[in-house]
Each structure stands twice: as structure tokens, then as C-alpha cells.
Amino acid sequence: MSLPAQAAPVERPVLWTSTFTSGTLAHQVACVSGVAFEMRVISLRAGDHRKPDYLALNPKGEVPALQLPDGTVITEVPAIIYWFAEAAPESGLLPRALPARAKALEWLAWCHWSMGRHFNPCFSATRFVDGDEEAATAVRKSAAKRARAALEYADAALRRAGGTLLGTAQPTAPDIFLAALGGFASYLKMDITDLQALTAMMGRVMTMPGVAAAMEKEKAIG
Ligand SMILES: N[C@@H](CCC(=O)N[C@@H](CS)C(=O)NCC(=O)O)C(=O)O
């Protein structure tokens, strides 16, 4: 782990992340894009994201963050995905033409909203209720119900579109985001085996060479 020295300039895009977090999704997309980037891993458990050097880079104190050679720092998963898709227009991460491109942004926004509104409260319910354990149990339960409903909604959309969210032959960035949400289900011990369109799409995403490479790398880091 190395922290940014007061956001010292970088020579190529640097993805600041932490393994097996929402940063993993940014890492997957970065690898699929084929854009040359460097990954720097910080430890949330050790509280690296709250240390002054990291806060100088991303005052939100969150991962992922993408630091560019011109000094720009991009945060928020959809914006980072968008940057990699724009940097690699031939990658197929986002459709080039309207209206498909706008639909892709719609799905990225939906996935991001669902992550924050339904999945995050499952993982960190106590934060939403200022540490009140009893209230946290209720929050966790209702959030899990909404998370499951969101995955059901996406499963139906996949079925209608023929296997990928945008009806493309290959999964696009919205599919990769949705696959990450589906992956959260296993952390939550949520059975999604009945959501066959979703699980089939998740399987396809996991075999994308960029996604597989990102997962291998994170496993090796631990
Ligand atoms: N709004 C951020 C949220 C990302 C997020 O939830 N990051 C988590 C890790 S999965 C984080 O950094 N948590 C640290 C904290 O909140 O203390 C985004 O979309 O990029």
C-alpha cells in the first residue's frame, strides 16, 4: 500500500482502490478498456481512506478514485467507468450512438442508485441509524428486500433484451456493473439462483478476459 503524497502528479492514470469493494468494478472496467493504468491499493480496514494524504486526493474518503496525469481526480463509479469507456471507444464498454448510449447511462445510473440505496444499507446498516443496533437490523432487512427486488427487475430486463441489458452481443459496462450487484448477493447470502437471466449474464461477465484478469489480480493481493 502506498498513499498519495499530497496528490503528487502521476504519469499515467492511477486507479486508487481497495480489493473486493466497489472499486473492484472500476478495476474490472479499467482492465476491459485496455487503457494503460496503474492500480494503487489502499486498506479500508486500516483506515487509509481517512488519512490526510488520501483525503487530499479524494476528500470524500472513498474508493475508487481515478487520478489523471493532468491533475484531475474523478470519483463516483459511473464517472470512472465513463472515463475509461471514452478513453477506449473501441472497447465496446458503451455504445457509440444514441439512443443506446443514453440507455447505457440510464442503466449505469440505475445500478449506482441501487448500490447506494439498497445494497450499501445491507452492508453498513448501523451507519444509517447512528449505531442503533435494533434499528440497523430493521434497515438491513428492508434493504435486503429492496436489493432482491432490484435484481428481479434487472433479471426481467435481461430476459426482455435477450441476455444483456442493451441487447448487445457482448456485455457492456452496464452489464459489468449489474454483475457486481449480483455478486454482492453472495456476500449477503441471498439466493439468486432463480434469476437465471441474471446469473447467466454474470457468468458471461466473469469470463471476459479483462474482468477475469482484474479478479485474479485482486485475489493475489487479497
Ligand atoms: N459514491 C461512491 C461510493 C463508493 C463506495 O461505497 N466506496 C466504499 C467502498 S465499497 C468506501 O470507500 N467506503 C469507505 C467509507 O465510506 O468509509 C462511488 O460511487 O464511487
The ligand as a Tripos MOL2 file, in Angstrom:
@<TRIPOS>MOLECULE
LIG
   20    19     1     0     0
SMALL
NO_CHARGES

@<TRIPOS>ATOM
      1 N1        -20.1670    7.1650   -4.0770 N.3       1 LIG1
      2 C1        -19.0350    6.2910   -4.1990 C.3       1 LIG1
      3 C2        -19.2390    5.1690   -3.2230 C.3       1 LIG1
      4 C3        -18.1780    4.1300   -3.3050 C.3       1 LIG1
      5 C4        -18.1660    3.3350   -2.0370 C.2       1 LIG1
      6 O1        -19.2070    2.9540   -1.4760 O.2       1 LIG1
      7 N2        -16.9490    3.0590   -1.5690 N.am      1 LIG1
      8 C5        -16.7780    2.3800   -0.3280 C.3       1 LIG1
      9 C6        -16.1070    1.0470   -0.5520 C.3       1 LIG1
     10 S1        -17.2300   -0.1020   -1.3400 S.3       1 LIG1
     11 C7        -15.8690    3.2140    0.5520 C.2       1 LIG1
     12 O2        -14.9290    3.8020    0.0860 O.2       1 LIG1
     13 N3        -16.1610    3.2360    1.8420 N.am      1 LIG1
     14 C8        -15.3760    3.9080    2.7770 C.3       1 LIG1
     15 C9        -16.1990    4.6510    3.7540 C.2       1 LIG1
     16 O3        -17.3180    5.0370    3.3940 O.co2     1 LIG1
     17 O4        -15.7250    4.8610    4.8690 O.co2     1 LIG1
     18 C10       -18.8560    5.7770   -5.6080 C.2       1 LIG1
     19 O5        -19.8180    5.5020   -6.2870 O.co2     1 LIG1
     20 O6        -17.7190    5.6420   -6.0720 O.co2     1 LIG1
@<TRIPOS>BOND
     1     1     2 1
     2     2     3 1
     3     2    18 1
     4     3     4 1
     5     4     5 1
     6     5     6 2
     7     5     7 1
     8     7     8 1
     9     8     9 1
    10     8    11 1
    11     9    10 1
    12    11    12 2
    13    11    13 1
    14    13    14 1
    15    14    15 1
    16    15    16 2
    17    15    17 1
    18    18    19 2
    19    18    20 1
@<TRIPOS>SUBSTRUCTURE
     1 LIG1         1 GROUP 0 **** ****
